[in-house]
Amino acid sequence: MPVYLVRMDHPDGEGWGQHVAAHVLYLKHLQEGSLLASGPLKGTPLRSGFLIMKGANRQEIDAMIAGDPFALEGLIYDLRIEEWDPLFGCLSDHATGALPQELKSIFP
């Protein structure tokens, strides 16, 4: 199943504070299979979060993000979603195994 990197930037203020608990509860629900990791980014000009998610396709990821309370309340200032292939490290179990030719000798 493909892995996606998701970055959400949020405006600071009252709206964020009112909906952050619902957002976290929603993400905890996603942990049951689709959310591999999540957390805030440090030192960014806006409140920002980073999620590592897996889904059948980009449309499935879009639908999960659309159900997030921050999305429902219009509190996502900027959203970036990229498909990612974690070739090595603690998430390598989620890799596609489709290595570039240049790396095949490194990963037998």
Summary of the structure (lengths in Angstrom):
residues: 108
radius of gyration: 15.6
end to end distance: 21.6
largest distance: 52.9
contacts: 264
relative contact order: 0.26
helix: 33%
strand: 27%
